[in-house]
């Protein structure tokens, strides 16, 4: 494993979509929450992407602002819909964030949520929705080619990133054989949201074995939506309200393919700890609430230390 995969890291997803949904569009507050997360002890801060289907701040612009006011936390996209952007322009923007952050960027990419809204989003920028997985892989290949090109022989290449070959690029995906092969052979990390820890463990073992065959290392991540509360009835109701507002689906339905959990600190640590024992080394937590500040502080105080004690 690389040096960032040896112990469990815990990151926080900034609520960029949530602030847009409430109508506040509070960009400054998102930057403040990133600073709070760093001060509270989180290892990374992340932001999602969807210019039209689930509108929010542009992730690259937001991470640029976060990079300017933080020093330690890594900054990441979870998840950048890379096919919506021209590869050369995206490579230039990502290189800029990597420069501004001093090499703290992690770019997680995905094909977009498979529904009618995302299909309309692709159509609005004249990008084919069908074939988007292949377009995603080709875009990442183009980024890396540009970042690796020697400027002395080819001046027409993107702004160089801080690290040789550019920032790490992870894939957001499930546990299908196709995803396992793509992660193992093409990507630097894996960020699923699998609700079944057994499925996670099986998939990660397959990725690790295949990557080892190819002489590659992959960082195993895990994306989970959590709500910390000592009142299980109230917590489950709030989490259900969150899922209905965000996806227009109840949490019972969302939980069949995304990881959700409401509970006490002990219950969350036990649940997330199962993923750590299954191999996860970078947990990205989304707070399932439209009032996240107190949750962030409590997660940092009551959950993070216990998770780190589970690190190998």
Buried (B, 14 or more C-beta within 10 A) or exposed (E): EEEBBEBBBBBBBBBBBBBBBEEEBBBEBBBEBBBBBBEBBBBBBBBBBBBBBBEBBEBBEBBBBBBEEBEEBBBBBBBBBBBBBEBBEBBBBBBBBBBBBEEBBBBBBBBBBEEEEBBEBBEEEEBEBEEBBEBBBBBBEBBBBBBEBEEEEEEEBBBBBBEEEBBBBBBBBBBEEEBBEBBBBBBBBBBBBBBEBEBBBBBBEBBBEBBEEEEBBBBBBBBBBBBBBEEEEEBBEBBBBBBBEBBEBEBEEBBEEBBBBBBBBEBBBEBBBBBBEBBBBBBBBBBBBBEBBEBBBBBBEBBBEBBBEBEE
